Amino acid sequence: MTIVSELRSVGVAEKDLFFDTPIPCAAHSLSDGGLMRIGIFGGTFDPVHLGHLRAAEEFAEALDLARVLMVLSAAPPHREAPSTPPEDRLHMLRLAVDDAPRLEASDMELKREGPSYTLDTIRQVRAETGSPFPFLALGMDAFEEIATWHQPAEVLEEAHLVILTRPGYRADLLAPLPEGSPAMYTSGEGMFLHRSGATLRELKVTAMDISSSQVRRLAGGGRSIRYLVPDTVFQYIQQSGIYTRRS
């Protein structure tokens, strides 16, 4: 029995399953077999900034997730590896989420050898938490490249994909999918349902025009980055000089 059919059997309407608002508590334990609902929010976090954190917080709240793993990418396959040492990036990430009840810094990709494939992370989260379908948050830029990913069809089958977009933007969620994958989905209210039971949906999050490259550039030029990053991260960057020593 799929997640959706299980919920339907207890009278939960499909429109309440996968939308931008939290699902009623009675449905939560059934939807993931009584296990915690886990989110994955990956990135190089060079450095983590308030835009990352606000999006992760809204992701957790909208899907009523027990935890969101902020997974630090060690060797991203589709971009140049960050020049900032992973130890510094991980330390800043831990500082940033230290007082966030549902956000957790994860070094799982740092501990794996080879490229940081999303599918490997999904499978590791499933194995370690027992969550049948972790919720994977993706920005639109990353999602538009999903057809070029390592085993993209399996990614779509094994996780709920949540595409984070800005208010006023309407995404075509099926267009970026690899060949043959759109046929695996049926349309629901506010989401697409994969044959595996996984889902694909869009989530509007607060638009914050902050980028890690902007923070690095400002810090490297000796300009203020206050209010772009958490105070603890600001202090670490100031004291360590990780971005000024390379300029």
Residue pairs with C-beta under 8 A, 6 or more apart in sequence:
1 9
2 196
2 197
3 31
3 32
3 132
3 133
3 197
4 14
4 17
4 193
4 197
6 30
6 31
7 17
7 27
7 30
7 31
8 14
10 26
10 27
10 30
12 23
12 24
12 26
12 27
12 30
14 188
14 189
15 188
15 189
15 190
16 23
16 24
16 27
17 23
17 27
17 31
17 188
17 191
17 199
18 160
18 188
18 190
18 191
18 193
18 199
18 201
19 189
19 190
19 191
19 201
20 62
20 190
20 201
20 203
20 204
21 62
22 61
22 62
22 63
22 64
23 31
23 64
28 37
28 64
31 37
32 131
32 132
32 133
33 130
33 132
35 129
35 130
35 131
35 132
36 66
36 67
36 129
36 131
37 63
37 64
37 65
37 66
37 131
37 135
38 65
38 66
38 67
38 68
38 69
38 125
38 129
38 131
38 134
38 135
39 56
39 59
39 60
39 63
39 65
39 67
39 68
39 69
39 134
39 135
39 136
39 137
39 162
40 68
40 69
40 71
40 121
40 122
40 125
40 134
40 135
40 136
40 137
40 159
41 52
41 55
41 56
41 59
41 68
41 69
41 70
41 71
41 137
42 70
42 71
42 72
42 73
42 109
42 116
42 118
42 121
42 137
43 52
43 70
43 71
43 72
43 73
44 72
44 73
44 76
44 79
44 82
44 89
44 212
45 52
45 70
45 72
45 73
45 89
45 92
45 93
45 212
46 82
46 84
46 89
46 212
46 216
47 84
47 89
47 92
47 212
47 215
47 216
47 229
47 233
47 237
48 70
48 89
48 92
48 93
48 96
48 212
48 229
48 230
48 233
49 210
49 211
49 212
49 215
49 228
49 229
49 233
50 208
50 210
50 227
50 228
50 229
50 230
51 208
51 209
51 210
51 211
52 70
52 96
53 96
53 97
53 100
53 103
53 230
54 205
54 206
54 208
55 137
55 164
55 205
55 206
55 208
56 68
56 70
56 103
56 137
57 100
57 102
57 103
58 203
58 205
58 206
59 65
59 68
59 135
59 137
59 162
59 164
59 203
59 205
60 67
60 68
60 102
60 103
62 203
63 135
63 160
63 162
63 203
65 102
65 135
66 102
67 102
67 103
67 104
68 102
68 103
68 104
68 137
69 104
69 106
69 108
69 125
70 93
70 97
70 103
70 104
70 105
70 106
71 106
71 108
71 109
71 121
72 86
72 89
72 90
72 93
72 105
72 106
72 107
72 109
72 110
73 109
73 116
74 81
74 86
74 109
74 110
74 112
74 116
75 81
75 109
75 114
75 115
75 116
76 115
76 116
77 115
77 116
77 117
77 149
77 150
78 145
78 148
78 149
82 89
83 246
84 242
84 243
86 110
88 240
88 242
90 105
90 107
90 110
91 236
92 229
92 233
92 236
92 237
93 105
94 105
95 230
95 232
95 233
95 236
96 105
96 229
96 230
96 232
96 233
97 103
97 104
97 105
98 232
108 121
108 124
108 125
109 116
109 121
112 120
112 124
115 150
117 149
117 150
117 151
118 136
118 149
118 150
118 155
119 149
119 150
119 151
119 154
119 155
119 158
122 134
122 136
122 155
122 158
122 159
123 158
125 131
125 134
126 132
126 134
126 158
132 197
133 158
133 159
133 160
133 197
133 198
133 199
134 159
134 160
135 159
135 160
135 162
136 155
136 159
136 160
136 161
136 162
137 162
137 164
137 203
138 146
138 161
138 162
138 163
138 164
139 163
139 164
140 163
140 164
140 165
140 169
140 171
143 161
143 163
143 171
143 176
144 176
145 176
146 152
146 155
146 156
146 176
146 177
146 178
147 176
147 177
147 178
147 179
149 155
152 177
152 178
152 181
153 178
153 180
153 181
153 184
155 161
156 177
156 181
156 184
156 194
156 198
156 200
157 184
157 194
157 196
157 198
158 196
158 198
159 198
160 198
160 199
160 200
160 201
161 198
161 199
161 200
161 201
162 201
162 202
162 203
163 171
163 173
163 200
163 201
163 202
163 203
164 203
164 205
165 171
165 202
165 203
165 204
165 205
166 204
166 205
166 207
167 204
167 206
167 207
169 204
170 202
171 202
173 192
173 200
173 201
173 202
174 182
174 185
174 192
184 194
184 195
184 196
185 192
185 193
185 194
185 195
185 200
186 192
186 193
187 193
188 199
190 201
191 199
191 200
191 201
192 199
192 200
192 201
193 199
194 200
210 228
214 228
215 225
215 228
215 229
215 243
216 243
218 224
218 225
218 228
219 225
219 237
219 243
219 244
220 243
220 244
220 246
220 247
221 247
222 244
225 234
225 237
226 234
229 237
237 243
